[in-house]
Amino acid sequence: MDYDNAQDVIITILEVTTSILKGIKKLRGIFVKAKK
């Protein structure tokens, strides 16, 4: 496995995880507002 390829995979995984976490935070905020 090439180092460049591995780096690309790691970067994409990090980007996906960060975007998912941001989405979860947004959803939580919406649920909290809806409950109030």
Secondary structure by P-SEA (a helix, b strand, c coil): ccaaaaaaaaaaaaaaaaaaaaaaaaaaaaaaaaac
